[in-house]
Amino acid sequence: MQNITRDTSAVGVILDMTSRVGKEARVAIEIAIDDFNTEMKTNLSLYTRNSHGNVVQAIRDATNLIDIHKVDAILGLQTLEEVVSVGKIVSIARIPTLSLLDSVPQCALDSFSFLVQATHSNQFAQMKAFVAILKSCDWNCFTFIYEDINSASTQVIPHLLEAIKESDVHMSSIVRLSSVSSSSSLLEELGRINTMQCRVFLVHVSLEMGIHLFQNAKSMGMMGRGYVWITTNLVTDLLHTVNSSTFSIMEGVVGLGSFFQESCSQFYDFNTKFQKRFKIEQPEEESNIPGIFAVRAYDATLTMALALSRKNMSGQKLLDVVSSISLTAITSKVQFINRKSNASIFQIINVIGTYYRQLGFWSEGLGFSEVIDDGATNDTSLQNLGNIFWPGKPLHTPRGWAIPTNANPLRVGVPTMAVFKKFVDVKYDDWDHNYTFTGYSVELFKETVKRLPYYLPYEFHPFNGTYDLLVEQVYHKNFDAVVGDVSVVSRRYQFAEFTHPFTETGLMMVVASTSYHQQWLFVKPFTSEMWVITILFNIYNALVIYLIERKHNPELQGSVLNQTGILLYLAFTRMFSRDRDEEVHSNLTRMTTVAWLFAAIIIGQCYTASLTSMLTIRRLTPQVTDYQTLRNTNAVVGYSKGSHVARYLHDVLGFKNENLRNFTSQEEYAHALRSRQIAAVFLETPLAKLFISKYCKSFTTAGPTFRDGGFAFVLPKGSPMVHDFTKALLNVSESGTLQDIEKRMLGSEQCVDQDTIHDEYGSLDLSAFSSLFFLTGGTSTVALATYVIISLRKYYQMEGKSLVVIISDIKKYIAHRRKRLSRKVSDLESPKALEVTCVGKL
């Protein structure tokens, strides 16, 4: 064949025209060339080749187009194998080539300098859209089903793994299908994943395999209620080509598809031309509607034609022009960055009945929206796009999981060496040869599992060994989890992972204690108000007796200073003296004294009883206040057998190994401390508090609280359940259930809080003796009033005046005082009087 010489530019096309994608692309490219030649008055030539999906044929076609037809550019290349093979040829020949493959790897673009990805695609963004759907529906696991068609189909896996790594979602299973998979093998795979717990499936297969997959899933009842099927753009972008019978087996499927603006005038014009031409050229196809592949091919062809329309454009110059073009096309604004065009908007569809409807869109960085325009309202919830038709027509969003039919229960290791049985207790029943597992940690684990968003069967298994060895069993896959008083320690992270701690963190030192009392303890039986009132009433009663007995007792007379001293003496001796009747001359004094002594006896006895009680209360102080003293004196200290504390005492606190002794029960701790076999015990904070609550009168904590990770559940490294357990634990805590479990499992042995004894002596206050003060105060007042009346009566009798006269004099005196008071008030209120007074003075 002779080489062709020409003056016009030429474009070569390599497509698999046996596929629907290739057929759509060919018609779209032809329309684009015709439109451009008509509008720009040019004569671009088009040379089309059918590769039949064969790489060898694609290489031959490329060589033919370059060597024989002298094309200036090439369009097409739908598979990664064609891109890699032809990319090398066109780069050597320096022919710019636009690939219609939507997932050209960056390494291919870097290797072949004249290769450009023309399509708008971003698989990582699509996987992020999928994860956004899962998070919106509270699904935290899914099964990934993909078809190993070619290298490009498997490239989505790294993007998927990267997307879920940034979220709380995990992949529970992966199913690889081959294009030659038989129905029996497909049914076998479906049967396997149907026995699992996860009911959310991501389907990344070709349309043909997808139809085959859904047919078999429907026959197995996996297209019913409780199942969730989500397809990627491999299926969704070609749904416009299938018939109504295919949609009927896909009812409820949600799909992620490529987005292009169907409402623009450019698409209307293109759609009309495409349907007419496609119906003529491809009469065997049922649907003439153009899809994303036709639109992309149209835009790519216009981009290349626009670059070729400039003079002397070929080779590197043409490549530079193509890379710099910014064009508003049907798909969106065409602009190449690093010879790659990216898209971050995906449409979301839902198959209903015999067709599908568009739910809305997902945009990277924005979320879900019903429309794509400047006035769009974005949200992180898929539910805001309206009602979604799920498989089986459920009224609510499926929960995404079910009880598996072949679920192997989680093997949970439980330590048998726990010293504090209230935290974890393992007992063996000789009668039925079974183990029973109880304790705070076990009950909390059971409650946490109930709060998980999926079904998780489990069974407990005893383990007799150190806690470090127990954690390592998870690494060796002998256990799937560990429950108990297991501390979070950094070195254990090389074997397993921990949930959020469910107890207080820290390590405390417990030592024997000695008692002490406060220096001013003797004033504690009464409150300060009680002391003040008692003193005042003593002085008042003494004053009454002083006034009554003053004339009859020479000792009560004399100078003011002498009488004041006698008064105070009476106030504080009369209360405690009961044999002073020989000095009393008046019955009023005796009456006052009896009431006073009655109150004094009761108050004094209550004071004595309260003080005695306080003296018997033991105020505890630690015998040792810091661990440095113990370490420097080579004192022996204790720890729980099998725990990490021994290593901490040696490595961090500096104790010698020979000075460390392990124990297996609380009673052993107590006996060793009391007998001075050990000077202190080092326990995790929750265990120390439990120990002190039982032996609060003998032991106390001392020194600082050392850093420690607290108790947590143990799970395998990288397990997605770590996040689920932590979230469930927080749910248990926030709901108040954690406090209920603590009270039920740990709260039976309570002791008086040592920190509150200082302010809680139970001092007696005024309310306890108010009636006594009313009695003695009232008696003294009555005696004083009687004494005054009798004295006045004697005075008037000596003056020869009767009782009537006395009363009349009292009334006159009161009236006189009232009259003088009212006159003073009226003078102050009258400004004239004030003015006259001032003038008179002047």
Residue pairs with C-beta under 8 A, 6 or more apart in sequence:
1 68
3 67
3 68
3 70
4 68
4 69
4 70
5 70
6 45
6 70
8 42
8 43
8 44
8 45
9 42
9 44
9 45
9 72
9 73
9 308
9 309
9 313
10 44
10 45
10 46
10 47
10 69
10 70
10 71
10 72
11 33
11 44
11 45
11 46
11 47
11 71
11 72
11 73
11 74
11 75
11 301
11 304
11 305
11 308
12 47
12 48
12 49
12 61
12 62
12 65
12 66
12 69
12 71
12 73
12 74
12 75
13 26
13 29
13 46
13 47
13 48
13 49
13 74
13 75
13 76
14 49
14 51
14 58
14 61
14 62
14 65
14 74
14 75
14 76
14 77
14 82
14 86
15 22
15 25
15 26
15 48
15 49
15 50
15 51
15 76
15 78
15 100
16 22
16 50
16 51
16 52
16 53
16 78
16 79
17 23
17 26
17 50
17 52
18 50
18 52
18 53
19 53
19 78
20 207
20 238
20 241
20 285
20 293
21 78
21 238
21 293
22 50
22 78
23 278
23 281
23 282
23 285
24 278
24 290
24 291
24 293
24 294
24 297
25 76
25 78
25 100
25 293
25 294
25 296
25 297
26 48
26 281
26 297
27 274
27 277
27 278
27 281
27 282
27 294
28 270
28 274
28 290
28 293
28 294
28 295
28 297
28 298
28 301
29 46
29 48
29 75
29 297
29 298
29 301
30 46
30 48
30 277
31 270
31 273
31 274
31 277
31 298
32 297
32 298
32 299
32 301
32 302
32 305
33 44
33 46
33 301
33 305
35 302
36 42
36 44
36 301
36 302
36 305
36 306
36 309
37 43
37 44
40 305
40 309
42 305
42 309
44 305
44 308
47 65
47 69
47 71
49 61
49 64
49 65
50 57
50 61
51 57
51 58
51 61
51 76
51 82
53 78
53 79
55 79
55 81
55 82
55 85
58 77
58 82
58 85
58 86
59 85
59 86
59 89
62 74
62 86
62 89
62 90
63 89
65 71
65 74
66 74
66 89
66 90
66 93
66 95
71 95
72 95
72 96
72 308
72 313
72 314
72 318
73 95
73 96
73 97
73 98
73 304
73 307
73 308
73 318
73 322
74 86
74 90
74 95
74 96
74 97
74 98
75 97
75 98
75 100
75 118
75 297
75 300
75 301
75 304
76 82
76 99
76 100
77 83
77 86
77 87
77 97
77 99
77 100
77 101
78 100
78 101
79 101
79 150
79 152
80 101
80 103
80 104
80 105
80 108
80 150
80 151
80 152
80 155
81 150
81 151
82 101
83 99
83 101
83 104
83 108
83 115
84 108
86 97
87 97
87 99
87 108
87 111
87 112
87 114
87 115
88 111
88 112
90 96
90 97
90 112
90 114
90 115
91 112
91 113
91 114
91 115
94 114
94 315
94 316
95 114
95 315
96 114
96 116
96 304
96 307
96 315
96 318
96 319
96 322
97 114
97 115
97 116
98 116
98 117
98 118
98 300
98 303
98 304
98 322
99 115
99 116
99 117
99 118
99 119
100 118
100 119
100 293
100 296
100 297
100 300
101 117
101 119
101 152
102 117
102 119
102 120
102 121
102 123
102 233
102 258
102 296
103 121
103 123
103 152
103 155
103 156
104 115
104 117
104 340
105 155
106 338
106 340
108 115
109 115
109 116
109 117
109 338
109 339
109 340
113 319
114 319
115 339
116 319
116 322
116 323
116 336
116 339
116 340
117 339
117 340
117 341
118 296
118 299
118 300
118 303
118 341
119 296
119 300
119 341
120 258
120 296
120 331
120 332
120 341
120 342
120 343
121 233
121 258
121 341
121 342
121 343
122 342
122 343
122 344
122 364
123 155
123 156
123 159
124 159
124 162
124 163
125 342
125 343
125 344
125 346
125 364
126 156
126 159
126 232
126 233
126 256
126 346
127 156
127 159
127 160
127 162
127 163
127 164
128 163
128 166
128 364
129 256
129 346
129 348
129 362
129 364
130 160
130 163
130 202
130 230
130 232
130 256
131 163
131 164
131 166
131 167
131 169
132 362
132 367
132 368
132 380
132 382
133 230
133 254
133 348
133 362
133 382
134 140
134 142
134 167
134 169
134 200
134 400
135 167
135 168
135 169
135 380
136 368
136 380
136 381
136 382
136 383
137 228
137 382
137 383
137 397
137 398
137 400
138 400
138 453
139 169
139 200
139 228
139 399
139 400
139 401
140 168
140 169
140 170
140 400
140 453
140 454
140 720
140 724
141 169
141 170
141 171
141 172
141 197
141 198
141 200
141 400
141 401
141 454
141 720
142 169
142 171
142 172
142 198
142 200
142 201
142 202
142 400
143 171
143 172
143 173
143 174
143 175
143 193
143 196
143 198
143 200
143 201
143 202
144 157
144 160
144 171
144 173
144 174
144 175
144 201
144 202
144 204
145 174
145 175
145 177
145 193
145 201
145 202
145 203
145 204
145 205
145 213
146 153
146 154
146 156
146 157
146 174
146 175
146 176
146 177
146 203
146 204
146 205
147 153
147 176
147 177
147 178
147 179
147 204
147 205
147 206
147 209
148 154
148 176
148 177
148 178
148 179
149 179
149 205
149 206
153 204
153 206
153 234
156 204
156 232
160 171
160 202
161 171
164 170
164 171
168 720
168 723
170 720
172 196
172 197
172 198
173 193
173 196
173 198
175 189
175 193
177 186
177 189
177 205
177 209
177 213
179 206
179 209
181 209
183 212
183 216
186 212
186 213
186 216
187 216
187 220
190 213
190 216
190 217
190 220
190 222
191 220
193 201
194 220
194 222
194 405
195 404
195 405
195 406
196 404
196 406
196 407
197 401
197 402
197 403
197 404
197 407
197 454
197 455
198 400
198 401
199 226
199 227
199 228
199 398
199 399
199 400
199 401
199 402
200 228
200 230
200 400
200 401
201 227
201 228
201 229
201 230
202 230
202 232
203 210
203 213
203 229
203 230
203 231
203 232
203 235
204 231
204 232
204 234
205 213
205 234
205 235
206 234
206 235
207 234
207 235
207 238
207 239
207 241
207 242
210 231
210 234
210 235
211 242
211 246
211 249
214 223
214 229
214 249
214 250
214 253
215 249
217 223
217 229
218 249
223 229
223 249
223 250
223 251
223 252
223 391
223 392
224 391
224 392
225 390
225 391
225 392
225 393
225 394
225 398
226 391
226 392
226 394
226 398
226 399
226 402
227 252
227 391
227 392
227 398
228 254
228 390
228 391
228 398
228 400
229 250
229 252
229 253
229 254
229 391
230 253
230 254
230 255
230 256
231 253
231 254
231 255
231 256
232 255
232 256
233 255
233 256
233 257
233 258
233 292
233 346
235 255
236 255
236 256
236 257
236 258
236 347
236 349
237 257
237 258
237 291
237 292
237 293
238 291
239 247
239 255
239 257
239 349
239 351
239 356
240 287
240 289
240 291
241 285
241 286
241 287
241 289
241 291
242 287
243 286
244 354
244 355
247 351
247 353
247 354
247 355
247 356
248 353
248 354
250 351
251 351
251 352
251 353
251 389
251 391
252 350
252 351
252 389
252 390
252 391
252 392
252 393
253 350
253 351
253 391
254 348
254 349
254 350
254 351
254 359
254 388
254 390
255 348
255 349
255 350
255 351
255 356
256 346
256 347
256 348
256 362
257 292
257 346
257 347
257 348
257 349
258 292
258 343
258 346
258 347
259 332
259 343
259 345
259 346
259 347
259 361
259 372
260 267
260 292
260 295
260 330
260 331
260 332
261 267
261 330
261 331
261 332
261 372
264 330
266 329
266 330
267 295
267 330
270 290
270 295
270 298
270 330
271 289
271 290
274 288
274 290
274 294
275 288
275 289
275 290
278 285
278 288
278 290
279 288
292 331
295 330
295 331
296 331
298 329
298 330
299 327
299 329
299 330
299 331
299 334
302 327
302 329
303 322
303 325
303 327
303 329
303 334
304 322
306 325
306 327
307 313
307 318
307 321
307 322
307 325
308 318
310 321
313 321
322 336
323 336
323 339
324 336
325 334
325 335
325 336
326 333
326 334
326 335
327 333
327 334
327 335
328 334
331 343
332 343
332 345
334 341
335 341
344 363
344 364
344 365
345 361
345 362
345 363
345 364
345 372
346 361
346 362
347 358
347 360
347 361
348 358
348 359
348 360
348 361
348 362
348 368
348 382
348 385
349 356
349 357
349 358
349 359
350 356
350 357
350 359
350 388
350 389
351 389
352 389
359 382
359 385
359 386
359 388
360 368
360 369
360 370
360 371
360 385
360 386
361 368
361 369
361 370
361 371
361 372
362 368
362 369
363 369
363 372
363 378
366 378
367 378
367 379
367 380
368 378
368 379
368 380
368 381
368 382
368 384
368 385
369 376
369 377
369 378
369 379
370 376
370 377
370 384
370 385
370 386
382 388
383 397
388 397
390 397
390 398
391 398
399 453
400 453
400 454
401 453
401 454
401 455
402 455
403 455
404 455
407 455
407 457
408 457
409 457
409 458
409 459
410 456
410 457
410 458
410 459
410 480
410 481
411 458
411 459
411 461
411 478
411 479
411 480
411 481
412 445
412 458
412 459
412 460
412 461
412 479
412 480
412 481
412 482
412 483
413 460
413 461
413 462
413 463
413 470
413 473
413 474
413 478
413 479
413 481
413 482
413 483
414 424
414 426
414 437
414 442
414 460
414 461
414 462
414 463
414 482
414 483
414 484
415 424
415 426
415 463
415 465
415 467
415 470
415 482
415 484
415 485
415 486
415 642
416 426
416 462
416 463
416 464
417 464
417 465
417 466
417 467
417 640
417 641
417 642
417 664
418 424
418 425
418 426
418 439
418 484
418 485
419 640
419 641
419 663
419 664
419 665
419 666
419 669
419 687
420 485
420 666
420 687
420 690
420 691
421 439
422 439
422 440
422 690
422 745
422 746
423 439
423 440
423 441
423 484
423 485
423 686
423 687
423 690
423 711
423 746
424 437
424 438
424 439
424 440
424 441
424 442
424 483
424 484
424 485
425 437
425 438
425 439
426 435
426 436
426 437
426 462
427 435
427 436
427 438
428 434
428 435
428 462
429 435
429 436
435 460
435 462
437 460
437 462
439 484
439 745
440 741
440 742
440 745
440 746
441 483
441 484
441 485
441 502
441 711
442 460
442 483
442 484
443 741
443 744
443 745
444 502
444 729
444 732
444 738
444 741
445 483
445 713
447 732
447 737
447 741
448 713
448 725
448 728
448 729
448 732
449 456
449 458
449 728
451 728
451 731
451 732
452 721
452 724
452 725
452 728
453 724
454 724
456 721
458 481
460 483
461 479
463 469
463 470
463 473
463 479
465 642
466 642
466 643
467 484
467 486
467 487
467 642
467 643
467 644
468 492
468 644
470 479
470 482
470 484
470 486
470 714
471 482
471 486
471 492
471 495
471 496
471 714
472 495
473 479
473 482
474 480
474 481
474 482
474 495
474 496
474 714
474 715
474 716
475 494
475 495
475 496
475 716
475 717
477 716
480 715
480 716
481 713
481 714
481 715
481 716
482 496
482 713
482 714
483 713
483 714
484 711
485 684
485 686
485 687
485 711
486 711
486 712
486 713
486 714
487 643
487 644
487 684
487 708
487 709
487 710
487 711
487 712
488 498
488 501
488 708
488 709
488 710
488 711
488 712
489 644
489 709
490 709
492 498
492 644
492 714
493 717
495 717
496 714
496 715
496 716
496 717
497 714
497 715
497 716
497 717
497 718
497 719
497 722
498 709
498 712
498 713
498 714
498 715
498 722
499 712
499 713
499 715
499 722
499 725
499 726
499 729
500 712
500 726
500 729
500 730
501 709
501 710
501 711
501 712
502 710
502 711
502 712
502 713
502 729
502 733
502 738
503 684
503 685
503 686
503 710
503 711
504 685
504 686
504 689
504 710
505 685
505 707
505 708
505 709
505 710
506 684
506 685
506 705
506 706
506 707
506 708
506 710
507 645
507 648
507 682
507 683
507 684
507 685
507 705
507 706
507 707
507 708
508 682
508 683
508 684
508 685
508 688
508 701
508 703
508 705
508 706
509 627
509 680
509 681
509 682
509 701
509 702
509 703
510 669
510 673
510 680
510 681
510 682
510 683
510 688
510 691
510 692
510 699
510 700
510 701
510 702
511 622
511 623
511 624
511 673
511 679
511 680
511 681
511 699
511 700
511 701
511 702
512 622
512 623
512 673
512 674
512 676
512 698
512 699
513 620
513 621
513 622
513 623
513 698
513 699
513 700
514 620
514 621
514 623
515 618
515 619
515 620
515 621
516 619
516 621
517 614
517 615
517 619
518 524
518 619
518 758
521 611
521 614
521 615
522 611
523 531
524 610
524 611
524 614
524 761
524 763
525 606
525 607
525 610
525 611
525 614
525 761
525 763
525 764
526 534
526 607
526 610
526 763
526 764
526 765
527 763
527 764
527 765
527 766
529 765
529 766
530 763
530 764
530 765
530 766
530 769
533 766
533 773
534 603
535 571
537 599
537 773
537 776
537 777
538 571
538 572
538 574
538 575
539 567
539 568
539 571
540 777
540 780
541 571
541 574
541 592
541 596
541 776
541 777
541 780
542 567
542 568
542 570
542 571
542 574
543 567
544 592
544 780
544 781
544 783
544 784
545 570
545 574
545 589
545 592
545 593
546 556
546 563
546 566
546 567
546 570
547 784
547 787
548 586
548 588
548 589
548 592
548 783
548 784
548 787
549 556
549 583
549 584
549 585
549 586
549 589
550 556
550 557
552 585
552 586
553 583
553 585
555 566
556 563
556 566
557 563
558 566
574 580
574 593
574 596
574 597
575 596
575 597
575 600
575 604
576 600
576 604
578 597
580 593
581 590
584 590
584 593
586 787
588 783
588 786
588 787
589 783
591 779
591 782
591 783
592 776
592 779
592 780
592 783
594 779
595 775
595 776
595 779
595 780
596 776
596 779
596 780
598 772
598 775
598 776
599 769
599 772
599 773
599 775
599 776
602 769
602 772
603 769
603 772
606 764
606 768
606 769
607 764
610 762
610 763
610 764
613 762
614 761
617 757
617 761
618 697
619 757
620 696
620 697
620 700
620 754
621 700
622 700
622 701
622 702
624 630
624 635
624 679
624 680
624 702
625 702
625 703
626 702
626 703
627 653
627 680
627 703
629 635
630 637
630 655
630 679
630 680
631 653
631 654
631 655
634 656
634 659
635 659
635 678
635 679
635 680
636 659
636 660
636 661
636 677
636 678
636 679
637 649
637 655
637 659
637 660
637 661
637 678
637 679
637 680
637 681
637 682
638 660
638 661
638 662
638 663
638 669
638 672
638 673
638 678
638 680
638 681
638 682
639 645
639 646
639 649
639 660
639 661
639 662
639 663
639 681
639 682
639 683
640 662
640 663
640 664
640 683
640 687
641 662
641 663
641 664
642 662
643 684
645 682
645 683
645 684
646 660
646 662
648 682
648 706
648 708
649 655
649 660
649 682
650 656
650 657
650 660
652 706
653 706
661 672
661 677
661 678
663 669
663 672
663 681
666 691
666 694
666 695
669 681
669 691
670 695
670 698
670 699
671 677
672 678
672 681
673 680
673 681
673 698
673 699
674 698
680 702
681 691
683 691
684 708
684 710
684 711
685 705
685 708
685 710
686 710
686 711
688 701
690 746
690 749
691 699
692 699
692 700
692 701
692 751
693 749
693 750
693 751
694 749
694 751
696 751
696 752
696 754
697 751
700 754
713 725
713 729
715 721
715 722
715 725
732 738
766 773
792 806
793 803
793 806
796 802
796 803
796 805
796 806
801 809
826 833
827 833
827 834
